Amino acid sequence: MIPFERTWPYDRIMGDLYVQECPFCKTGNVILPIRPEELDDIRTGRRRLLVFPCCRNKVTVIDADPDYLLTDTVLRGK
């Protein structure tokens, strides 16, 4: 079972990845420094360090599906 508290939703808009809100500083509409092509590598097992550009907090993305990023960090309450 996927731990929901370690996931965060994202959107793909015109070739960029966005989150509606940063899980740390609550800034809205944050563009992620991940290219959509990198999601294929993440899905096959490669981990990717993600640094949120708004507040410089870091998480490691360990998996992704078309809607959510799975990280090694708890991003929301249970």
N, C-alpha and C positions, 0 to 999 in steps of 0.2 A: 504494500500500500504506500502511495506517495504521501510524504508528510506535508500536508497543506500549509502548515505554518512556515515552511521553508520555500514557498513558491511566491512569485510575483507576476502579475499579468503584464503583458507588453503588446504593443500594436506595431504593425508594419505599415508605414505611410510613405509612399513614393521612394522606396529604396532605403529608408532609414528606419531604425527601431526606436520607439518611444515608450515611456511609461507615463501613465496618467498622473502619477504622483510619486515622488521619491519616498521610499519607505523610511528614510532617516530624518530628513529635514522638511518633508511635506511640500517641497516645491512642485508646482504643476507643470505638466508637459515637458518632461526632461528627455532630450535625445540621448540615446545610449551610444557609447563609443565601440559598438560591435557592428560589423557589417553583416547583412543578412546571409551572405555566403558562409560565414563562420558558424552559423547555427548547425549546418550539416556536420562540421567537425565535432561540435559539442554533442550532437545526438549520437555520434559513433564512439563516444567515450573520452574525448579530449576535454580537459578542464580549461576554463578561461577566467582570468582575473578580470572583474568588472569594477571600475572605479567610477562612481557617480560624479559627473562633472560639476554638479551644483554644490556638493558639500564634501567631496573627496573621500567619502566612506567607501570601503571595499568589501566585496563579497566574491566568492568563487562560484561561478556557474558550473554545475556538474551535469545538467541535462536540460533539454528544452523540448517543448512541443509547440504546435502552432499558436498557442495562446499564453503559455506560462513558461517562466524560467525557474528551474529548480536550483537552489543555492545550498551552500554548506552552512548558512547562517539563518537563524530564526528571524523572519521579517515581520511576522504578525502574531498576535495572541491566539491561543487555541480556541 
